[in-house]
Amino acid sequence: MTIPSVDVAIIGGGIAGSSLAIVLQRDGLSTAVIEREPAFRDRVRGEACHPWGVKELYELGLESFVFEAGGQRIPNWTQYRDRDVDSTFAWEEAFPGIYPEIGFSHPALQERLLRGATEAGAIVHRPARASIARQRDSWLLQIDGPDGVYDLQARYLIAADGKTSATRKLWGCETVIDPPHHQFGGLLVKNLNLDPTSSHQGFHTAGFLMIFPQGNDLWRVYYVGPDNPTEAFGGSDRIGTYLKACAACFPEDAFANATPSGPLAFFPNSHVSATRIAGEMAVAIGDAAGAPDPSQGHGMSLLWRDVRVLRDLLRTESWQDVAVSFAVTRRSYETILRTHAAWVAPLTTNVSEAGLALQAQVELARADDPEALGYASIFALGPDSQPTDDDARAQFFGEHKAEHPIRIDTPLDKID
Ligand SMILES: Cc1cc2nc3c(=O)[nH]c(=O)nc-3n(C[C@H](O)[C@H](O)[C@H](O)COP(=O)(O)OP(=O)(O)OC[C@H]3O[C@@H](n4cnc5c(N)ncnc54)[C@H](O)[C@@H]3O)c2cc1C
């Protein structure tokens, strides 16, 4: 019996995997998506996408899925100090021509995109798992799915199975976890008395909070801080304690009717790298190719850039060469995000004497170079050509401005 075959098999039907399936189907390629979860649920994941990622989303022609999933534009950004508005800005005024941020429910978008993949003609196996082996000139998948066990052949294999990807191990990829610097927590909340056209950022003594509207009067409340979350938000009413800590950074009535609407979860801020993004006729995308520091909020933007870059390479290059080209390009923009996250971490959650002195030194550097070597606009314009070497680090931290410069140690394992 002939084994059915597709051009591209995608392991993981999260936002990266289904986005890729849709755009490849539109290009006339046949795809299969293997997703292990029968239904998506709130696992506290990315629900606000920075402008550079929204641009990628529009370039892929996938924006309608966000709005169909109940998502919304977030044109403004408001900052608070001591519970009062400290500053506001509109993305489009600050960066004319830019797409503003968007907010959405992660599981709702996962469901909508996976359905979109089916509508575009992809074969979706769910809930399913696959055993995968490399044959002479194709991949052989044995899929254990709802209708039994069946074989599938694919010319090309994509690992889109997230930060702990098992698929990438097929080509000897290992995981490198950067040292954690702080903690990042999130809770979904209903009924906040805040402007739904804005993201809201408040500051507590040792870090900050970000609140993103995602439509339907739902808000994702993220907390960034150095505290041990088990201690700081432990006990029998950990959600109540969390809400209280968050409410204290915003105007009096903002949380008056706040109702928790999902689990509270904390994560270390570590960037997680994949040592090998490319295999033979195979590549990893999204978090499987390297998951950025969640407290910087670049994960969705990064995965939509991956999808666009990979789609364009599959259109133009010999498929034998695509994986290496993709890996080199991916590593270049990922390294900028990884470096920036490591540099800003001690500036945002370190209130020790040394931390405050470092912040003062950096302020001197910003007076000379408000653009911070291009990093100041990274949330709007994305990683482009910002430098990441030692000279750049010294300039970023203003080491040349001080007689006795404070040097921070940001040792990141080199990954080729
Ligand atoms: C707390 C937190 C907050 C975040 N906030 C933001 C934010 O505000 N903005 C932002 O841009 N990013 C944010 N991110 C990052 C963002 O959530 C991720 O980058 C994004 O979800 C990655 O999507 P993905 O599709 O690559 O991977 P995943 O979302 O992990 O999807 C992988 C999929 O593969 C499936 N799968 C896994 N293994 C298998 C298998 N063996 N077989 C079949 N299927 C499999 C899984 O079920 C899942 O559906 C945040 C992350 C965290 C942890």
PDBQT file of the ligand as one rigid body, heavy atoms in Angstrom, charges set to zero:
ROOT
HETATM    1  C1  LIG A 501       4.279  33.739  31.150  1.00  0.00    +0.000 C 
HETATM    2  C2  LIG A 501       4.507  34.021  29.694  1.00  0.00    +0.000 A 
HETATM    3  C3  LIG A 501       4.052  35.209  29.167  1.00  0.00    +0.000 A 
HETATM    4  C4  LIG A 501       4.279  35.523  27.851  1.00  0.00    +0.000 A 
HETATM    5  N1  LIG A 501       3.842  36.730  27.380  1.00  0.00    +0.000 NA
HETATM    6  C5  LIG A 501       4.079  37.062  26.113  1.00  0.00    +0.000 A 
HETATM    7  C6  LIG A 501       3.575  38.292  25.578  1.00  0.00    +0.000 A 
HETATM    8  O1  LIG A 501       2.925  39.078  26.263  1.00  0.00    +0.000 OA
HETATM    9  N2  LIG A 501       3.823  38.561  24.285  1.00  0.00    +0.000 N 
HETATM   10  C7  LIG A 501       4.509  37.713  23.491  1.00  0.00    +0.000 A 
HETATM   11  O2  LIG A 501       4.734  38.043  22.326  1.00  0.00    +0.000 OA
HETATM   12  N3  LIG A 501       4.954  36.521  23.937  1.00  0.00    +0.000 NA
HETATM   13  C8  LIG A 501       4.762  36.177  25.222  1.00  0.00    +0.000 A 
HETATM   14  N4  LIG A 501       5.149  34.940  25.674  1.00  0.00    +0.000 N 
HETATM   15  C9  LIG A 501       5.779  33.976  24.746  1.00  0.00    +0.000 C 
HETATM   16  C10 LIG A 501       4.756  33.227  23.882  1.00  0.00    +0.000 C 
HETATM   17  O3  LIG A 501       3.723  32.715  24.684  1.00  0.00    +0.000 OA
HETATM   18  C11 LIG A 501       5.447  32.092  23.138  1.00  0.00    +0.000 C 
HETATM   19  O4  LIG A 501       6.585  32.600  22.473  1.00  0.00    +0.000 OA
HETATM   20  C12 LIG A 501       4.515  31.420  22.136  1.00  0.00    +0.000 C 
HETATM   21  O5  LIG A 501       3.391  30.889  22.780  1.00  0.00    +0.000 OA
HETATM   22  C13 LIG A 501       5.237  30.318  21.375  1.00  0.00    +0.000 C 
HETATM   23  O6  LIG A 501       4.333  29.670  20.515  1.00  0.00    +0.000 OA
HETATM   24  P1  LIG A 501       4.724  28.297  19.808  1.00  0.00    +0.000 P 
HETATM   25  O7  LIG A 501       3.596  27.963  18.914  1.00  0.00    +0.000 OA
HETATM   26  O8  LIG A 501       6.086  28.399  19.243  1.00  0.00    +0.000 OA
HETATM   27  O9  LIG A 501       4.859  27.264  20.999  1.00  0.00    +0.000 OA
HETATM   28  P2  LIG A 501       3.737  26.702  21.996  1.00  0.00    +0.000 P 
HETATM   29  O10 LIG A 501       2.757  27.750  22.332  1.00  0.00    +0.000 OA
HETATM   30  O11 LIG A 501       4.459  26.043  23.115  1.00  0.00    +0.000 OA
HETATM   31  O12 LIG A 501       2.980  25.614  21.115  1.00  0.00    +0.000 OA
HETATM   32  C14 LIG A 501       3.516  24.333  20.911  1.00  0.00    +0.000 C 
HETATM   33  C15 LIG A 501       2.402  23.399  20.517  1.00  0.00    +0.000 C 
HETATM   34  O13 LIG A 501       2.952  22.127  20.249  1.00  0.00    +0.000 OA
HETATM   35  C16 LIG A 501       2.165  21.131  20.904  1.00  0.00    +0.000 C 
HETATM   36  N5  LIG A 501       3.069  20.012  21.165  1.00  0.00    +0.000 N 
HETATM   37  C17 LIG A 501       4.118  19.977  22.022  1.00  0.00    +0.000 A 
HETATM   38  N6  LIG A 501       4.737  18.783  21.946  1.00  0.00    +0.000 NA
HETATM   39  C18 LIG A 501       4.075  18.058  21.012  1.00  0.00    +0.000 A 
HETATM   40  C19 LIG A 501       4.244  16.765  20.487  1.00  0.00    +0.000 A 
HETATM   41  N7  LIG A 501       5.250  15.971  20.893  1.00  0.00    +0.000 N 
HETATM   42  N8  LIG A 501       3.396  16.331  19.533  1.00  0.00    +0.000 NA
HETATM   43  C20 LIG A 501       2.384  17.130  19.103  1.00  0.00    +0.000 A 
HETATM   44  N9  LIG A 501       2.169  18.368  19.571  1.00  0.00    +0.000 NA
HETATM   45  C21 LIG A 501       3.011  18.844  20.507  1.00  0.00    +0.000 A 
HETATM   46  C22 LIG A 501       1.638  21.808  22.155  1.00  0.00    +0.000 C 
HETATM   47  O14 LIG A 501       0.475  21.178  22.624  1.00  0.00    +0.000 OA
HETATM   48  C23 LIG A 501       1.362  23.214  21.635  1.00  0.00    +0.000 C 
HETATM   49  O15 LIG A 501       0.087  23.348  21.088  1.00  0.00    +0.000 OA
HETATM   50  C24 LIG A 501       4.952  34.599  27.017  1.00  0.00    +0.000 A 
HETATM   51  C25 LIG A 501       5.390  33.377  27.530  1.00  0.00    +0.000 A 
HETATM   52  C26 LIG A 501       5.169  33.079  28.862  1.00  0.00    +0.000 A 
HETATM   53  C27 LIG A 501       5.659  31.773  29.415  1.00  0.00    +0.000 C 
ENDROOT
TORSDOF 0
